[in-house]
Amino acid sequence: MAKGSIVAGCLAPHPPHLVYAENPPQNEPTSEGGWEQLRWGYERLRESLSNIDHDVLVILSPHWQTYVGTHFLGLSHFEGLSVDPIFPNLFRYSYDLNIDVELSKAIHDKAANAGLAVKMMENPDFRVDYGTITTGHMVNPAFDKPMVVISSNRSRHYYSVEVMQEMMMELGRATRDAILESGKKAVVLASNSLSHRHFTTESDVPEDMSKEHIASHAMHLWDMRIIDYMRTGQAQRIIDEMPEFTEQAIAESDGGGLTWLLSTLTVPSYPAILHGYGTIIGTGNAIVEWPCYLHQEV
Amino acid sequence: MANPIVASYVVPVHPHPLLVPEKNEGWQRLRNAFDEAREHIAQGDADLMIIYSTTWPSIIGHQIQADPNPTWTLVDQDFHDLGSMDYSFRIDTDFAEAWNSANHARGLQSRTVAYNGFPIDVGSVVALKLLNPDNAIPAVIVSSNVYANRSETTILAKSCLDVLKSTGKKAVAVTAMSMSNRMFTEFIDAADDKIHSLKDDEWNRKVLQFLEEGRLEDVAQLSRTIHQQIRVQKVVTFKPMWWLSAMNDNRNDLTGKVLAYEALHGAGGAVVHLDPTSNGMGDKEYDEDDVEVYRGDRNVLDAEDSTVPHPVDSTNEGPDLWDPAEGEGAVNTDSAPKPVGLYPHARRVGDLLYLSGVGPRQPGTNAIPGGPIRDADGQPLEYDIKAQTRAVVENIARILEEAGSSMEKVVDVTSFLVDMDRDFTGYNEVWAETLGHYGPTRTTLAIRALPTPIAVEMKVIAKI
């Protein structure tokens, strides 16, 4: 069997506003658009991924929050209606997706061997979280690639950012090893925003872009700092500064996705491609691709 | 009117007592406690069950469930292997909408949600399925706002009480919450469950001792400390006690009973019943400010926007004082008292002049002729309604003069009295001596309160 590979790694945030603004047939609410810079960024990411042969999307979503270990969707098919509990006015999406259970189990087993608490989720009534659905839709709206869906263990809340990073680095290594052994070509996706301070009010027309901006200047500075590290191949500095970033920017990377992503990519020293940056209800969101296929040993 | 909360409960959020009580003796004791609470509620006369759930976080203010019949199957994100939870609840949508409006009236951001498939949170599902399994009592569920502070959470309760009082309904108040919320981060056998640490256990027992003694407001005021000591950050802090205490008029002399206290995968789960009957012990010394209206700005990281008007005097004992608003047709004068909000003294439209509500406060000093109707602690004071009414009329005359109008040109007056029975006669005498002399139409209303401690205010329309 040929050796598997991670062909691309992506930061792919999940605000439901992006799906809402697109008016796809799967989503009940309709809009007049909005957040175009980010949606066009996702267009560029989709175009880029369409040129890269891949078999599976592996995603870690901060909205499947688990406090007891890391969990993996463990059935081959899920479908249903996903309603965002915070923005139900924007996101009521009928989803239908397939899971690569074999790869999920392989990552699960690798992580267990590395000492992490892990569990397969095999309840057919389980509702897939809206972070997974949103990122899944924005990256692959046809949902025609199988997925591996990994929960966000909240170790940062239980312990610290440092402990979270240790666990996510380990989970990233386990993910990478399992993918390489699987013979499959995988795109790995961290479904999180950067700075994550929300506005606490919503305009009458949610897509009114005259109301959209970053929550504060400090958040902007942090976002640009982290993006600059990504664009200049300094992923290790992101890892190093994660405690301060998480604390000061209230960053959604607290869920472990970004650290896990960088670990699966062995903390890349090559530049990432910034496909787009924009704010959503005050939070900072970047769509970033690490084109691993250009930097792999052959 | 007496407080309409006939019973309050604290209940745990995890699904073990609902789905697999038989797997652990402690979980079974929690289930038995739920059953005891359910029987007590069924024997009472509550019209409504109100759930404040910590497992329903929200961002855009608080959210209130308003789907009349939310129906779905819930699976816990962590404990999915314990089984699925089918639910079908009966929601009092009218109450939900009224509560939402009452929040807005008190300055609080909130909204109702009524969408097919909306994910009712696990804490609410467990509480409603075990406390109200046949939907005998309609329910209302409110979220726990991630950014809400004590003031907002208190206002949330007060607006809820507003609606209960106006509708004459009696309610059971329930907080779905953990005590200590640190779970084991690894998988354990059900038989091995225990409170995560001795420290968490000791804090839980102390908090429960307070509740057993009916000292709800004491627990509320310790919320921040409790959160720091035995709470993992998670999404929301230990704020349900702010809500529950405010729902009970911030009392410390309730009759409390801890029905069960057990571990749920390491977290502290308790079923507590708080009866409004006084236990005869002393009531609280109230340490924290009470709040009636939310005026805060939660964009705490933003620099102050200089384009947004602000009060010019926040030192006043009552509401903040503002410079009168400018704008097309605005009429303002230093000879009238400063407004208590951003509005002009009057506004000219065509040949008509519309005055904002005018009270008796004196320009400059803010003093109230005839005396205020209550002191700073809210205790009632003796006052002279005639003196207050005369001062109102004098303020009206000054504003009319500034606009080039006069008392003779007053067309219509709406008067507001906070105590019709006590004050109507005196007010009416002064009216006859002053404005009544010129013959405008008049309507007099009794209202509950005015923003400042005054007894009378008038709304005037005049010609120019």
Chai-1 contact restraints between the chains, C-beta under 6 A:
chainA,res_idxA,chainB,res_idxB,connection_type,confidence,min_distance_angstrom,max_distance_angstrom,comment,restraint_id
A,T66,B,Q77,contact,1.0,0.0,6.0,A-B,restraint_1
A,T66,B,D78,contact,1.0,0.0,6.0,A-B,restraint_2
A,Y67,B,D78,contact,1.0,0.0,6.0,A-B,restraint_3
A,Y67,B,M183,contact,1.0,0.0,6.0,A-B,restraint_4
A,V68,B,D78,contact,1.0,0.0,6.0,A-B,restraint_5
A,L81,B,G117,contact,1.0,0.0,6.0,A-B,restraint_6
A,V83,B,Y115,contact,1.0,0.0,6.0,A-B,restraint_7
A,V83,B,G117,contact,1.0,0.0,6.0,A-B,restraint_8
A,V83,B,F118,contact,1.0,0.0,6.0,A-B,restraint_9
A,V83,B,P119,contact,1.0,0.0,6.0,A-B,restraint_10
A,P85,B,P119,contact,1.0,0.0,6.0,A-B,restraint_11
A,I86,B,S58,contact,1.0,0.0,6.0,A-B,restraint_12
A,I86,B,I59,contact,1.0,0.0,6.0,A-B,restraint_13
A,P88,B,V113,contact,1.0,0.0,6.0,A-B,restraint_14
A,P88,B,Y115,contact,1.0,0.0,6.0,A-B,restraint_15
A,P88,B,F118,contact,1.0,0.0,6.0,A-B,restraint_16
A,R92,B,Y115,contact,1.0,0.0,6.0,A-B,restraint_17
A,A117,B,E186,contact,1.0,0.0,6.0,A-B,restraint_18
A,M121,B,H80,contact,1.0,0.0,6.0,A-B,restraint_19
A,N123,B,V75,contact,1.0,0.0,6.0,A-B,restraint_20
A,N123,B,H80,contact,1.0,0.0,6.0,A-B,restraint_21
A,D125,B,T73,contact,1.0,0.0,6.0,A-B,restraint_22
A,D125,B,V75,contact,1.0,0.0,6.0,A-B,restraint_23
A,D125,B,S84,contact,1.0,0.0,6.0,A-B,restraint_24
A,F126,B,V75,contact,1.0,0.0,6.0,A-B,restraint_25
A,F126,B,H80,contact,1.0,0.0,6.0,A-B,restraint_26
A,H157,B,V232,contact,1.0,0.0,6.0,A-B,restraint_27
A,H157,B,Q233,contact,1.0,0.0,6.0,A-B,restraint_28
A,H157,B,K234,contact,1.0,0.0,6.0,A-B,restraint_29
A,Y158,B,T185,contact,1.0,0.0,6.0,A-B,restraint_30
A,Y158,B,V232,contact,1.0,0.0,6.0,A-B,restraint_31
A,R197,B,L301,contact,1.0,0.0,6.0,A-B,restraint_32
A,H198,B,I59,contact,1.0,0.0,6.0,A-B,restraint_33
A,T200,B,Y147,contact,1.0,0.0,6.0,A-B,restraint_34
A,T200,B,R298,contact,1.0,0.0,6.0,A-B,restraint_35
A,T201,B,Q109,contact,1.0,0.0,6.0,A-B,restraint_36
A,E202,B,I60,contact,1.0,0.0,6.0,A-B,restraint_37
A,S216,B,L301,contact,1.0,0.0,6.0,A-B,restraint_38
A,S216,B,D302,contact,1.0,0.0,6.0,A-B,restraint_39
